[in-house]
Amino acid sequence: MKNILIVDDDHAVAEMLSEVVKAMGKHPITAANGREGLEKFQKHSVDLVITDLKMPEMDGNVLLKEIKRIDKDAVV
């Protein structure tokens, strides 16, 4: 099963995306901001990241740069 990380500070949006991911037969992992998303990216095997760009603590652009720094093979 593929893990899809959903990072969004809007709980309703994250929940809706989680339901779509589940309906596709994939496993959603949610995070409320970029910092939490980065922690979950490092903790889980993630196949795809869906992120909001404007979030508190760490925005989506910084999150993607950090993911690329950690995983040189990541396509962002």
N, C-alpha and C positions, 0 to 999 in steps of 0.2 A: 504494500500500500504506500502510495506517495504522501509525504508530509508537505503541507503547504502552510507557510508562516504568514499570518495576516496581522499587520501592524497598523492600528488605527485608534486614535484617542476617542472617537465617537463609537460608543458601545453598540448602538443600533446598527451602524454600518458594519462593524466587525461581526456582529451576530448574523446579519443577513449574508455576508460573504461566507461565513462558516457553514451556513445551511446550504448554500450553492456548492461549496466544496464537498460537503458530505453527500449531496445528491449526485455528484460526479464520481462517488466511490473513493474519494481521497480523505485523508486525515487532516483536519484543520488544527493549527496551533495558533493561539491568539496572544497578542501583546498590546498593551494600552499606550505604549510610546516606544521611541527608538531604542532607548537604553534597555528596556525590558525585552524588546525584540532581539537585540544583539545578544543578550544573555540566553534567550531561548534558541537562537541560531547556533550558538556555541554548544548548547546542551543536547540538542536534537539533530538528527540527520534531516536536513531540509532540502527539498527538491525545487521549491519555488517560493519566492517572497512577493507578497502583495503588500504595498505600503502606502500610507498617506504621506504626503510631503510635509505638510504643516502640522507639527505636533509639539507638545511641551517636552522638556528635558533633552531630547535629541530628535531632530527632524529627520524626515525620510531620506534626504540627500546625504546627510552625515551617516546615517545608518548604512546606506548602500556603499559609501566609501569605506566604512569600517569593515563591512562584509568582504569587500574586494581586498582590503589589506590582510585580512585573516585567511581568506581562501583565494589565492591567486588565480585559480581556475574558474572562479565565479564570473558569470556574464551579467554585467549590470548595465 
